[in-house]
Amino acid sequence: MRCPYCQSRDSRVTDSRANDDGIRRRRVCTTCGEKYTTYECVQLATVAVIKRDGRREDFVREKLLAGLRKACGKRNVSVAQLELAVAEIEAAITADGRAEVSATRLGELAMDALRRLDHIAYIRFASVYRPFADLASLKEAVIALESAPVEPGSVQLSLPATEERRPRILRDVSAQAAPEAVGAGR
């Protein structure tokens, strides 16, 4: 450890405290007498993300958090919930013990976390992450989400039953699929 003031390597610890991130140490330089604080934390081995095109990038926690935040924009999901989801995803990929993880696996973990937090955020993320060919495939994803078992504490998705109250995107898909069946639900 070098003193930030005089670059000396000699210092002594005057106070040590554990906090959530690691250990906070208060130090005094024995050469110049200046005080400074250092933080100790566990640094996990970096995990490389293998992109779909074969490129490799370091896993960046903030990038994952930004993607989840974007999906949860204007939704009732707190930053603390997103931080916890990112921590769970990070723990899952480091628990595997592998030096690399595929972007597909990372995306699936993110979608699982969003499915538990907010179904609209899940659909937003999935609409970017998964290549839906058309509105029918998106409708299938919504129907699968609606029929999936809901875990305790998660938001339950309920689509309106009547044609007038159904979301416009689903009404349009229904009209394209079977125009004669649109009026049958009224």
N, C-alpha and C positions, 0 to 999 in steps of 0.2 A: 504494500500500500504506500503510495507516494503522497506527500503533503501537497495539497493543491496550491499552496502559497510559495513554498521554497523548494519543492520537489524532493525533500529529504525522505528517506525510507524509514526513519526512526519515529515512532509514535507510540503512545500508550492509550489504552482504552480507559475512559473515566466512567462510562455508563453503558449498560447493555440492556435492551428491552426487546422482548418478542412482540411482534405484531402480526397482522393477517398475512402480510406479504413475505415475512422472513424475520430477520433480526436487525434492529436499529442499534448502531454503536456510535457513541459520542467519543471522539478521539482528540488528543492534544499532541501536537508535534513537539518532540523533545528538542529540536534544533531552534525553531523560531517562536514556539510557544502559542501559535495560533490554534484555535479549536475548529473542528469540522465534524460532520456527520457522515457515516457510511451506512449502507444497507447491504445485508447479506440475504440472498434468496437462492433457492434451488433453480438451476438452469437445466431444463430438460433438453435432451438431444433434439436437434431440429429434425422435423419430419418434412420430407419433400412430397409435394403434390404432383402426381402425374396427370397432366392435362390430356384432353381427348386427342389432341394432335401430336402427343408424344413428348411435348416439352415438359421440363421439370422446374417447379418453383418451390421455394421454401413456403411452408405453411405459415400464414400470417393471420393471427387471431383477429386483428382489427378489420381485415378484409372480410372475414366471415361475419363478424358482428355488423359491419356496414351493410352487407347483403340481407341479413335478417332484419335490420332496422328498416331498410327500404321496403321490404315485404310487409312489415308491420306498420307502415306509415298511416297515420290517422286511425289507428285501431287501438283498442283498449288493452295494450300490452306494455307493461312497464319495462324500463331499462334494466331493472334488477332481474326480471324474468328472462330477458334476452342474454344478460351476462351469465346467468345460471345455465341457460341452454348452450351457450358457447363453451362454457367450462365443461359441461357434460360431453359435448362433442369432442373437445380437445382431450379429455380423459379417455374417451373411447378409442381415439386413434393412437394415443400413446400407449394405452394398455395392450394393444396388439403386439407391441414390441418391434414393429417393422420400421425400417428407415423411410419407407415410401408408402403412400396411400393414393388410391386413384381418386380423381375428381368426382367420379361417379359415386364412389362410396361416401365421400364427404358430402355430396349433394343429397344422398339418401338419408344420411344422419341429420342433415339440416331440415329436410322435409319431415322426418319423423318428429323432430322437436317442434316444428311449426304446427304440425297436425295436433299435437297435444296442447299447444298454446292458443291458437286461433285458426279456425278453418278458412277464413277469408285470406289471411296471410299465407296459409299453406297453398291455396289456389293461385295466389299472385306469384309466389316463388316457383311453383310447379309450372305455371304458364311460361316462365322464362327458361327454367331449367330443362323441362321436358319438351321435346319438339312435337307439339300437338299439330297434327296435319290439318285439322279443320275443327269447326265448332262441335261436331258430333263427338270427336275424341275428348274434347274438353268437357262436354256434357257427361260422358261416361266417367270421367274422373270425379266430377261433382257427385254423381249418383253413387259411385263406389265410396266416396268419402262419407256420404249420408248414411250408407248401410253399414259402414265399419263400426265396430264396437267402440264406445267412447270411454276413455279412462277417467277415473275420478279426478275432479278438479279441472277438467278441460271443458272447452266451450262446445256445446252441442249444436250442430248445424241442422236447421229445419227449413226446408224449402216450402213455400206456400203451395197449397193443393190446387187452388183454382187458377184458371188460365189468366184472368185479369191481374192477379197478384203475383204471378210468376215473374222472375226477372226477365227483362227484355231479351237477353242473349239466349236464354233457354226457350222463350217463345219463338224466336226466329228459327232456331234449330228444329223445333217441333213443326213449324210451318213448312220448312224445307223438306223435312222427312216425310210428312204425311199431311198435305193441305186439307184433306177431308176430315182428318181426326182433330183438327184444331177446335172446331166448333162443338165437338162431341163432349168436351169436358164442361160445358156451360150449363 
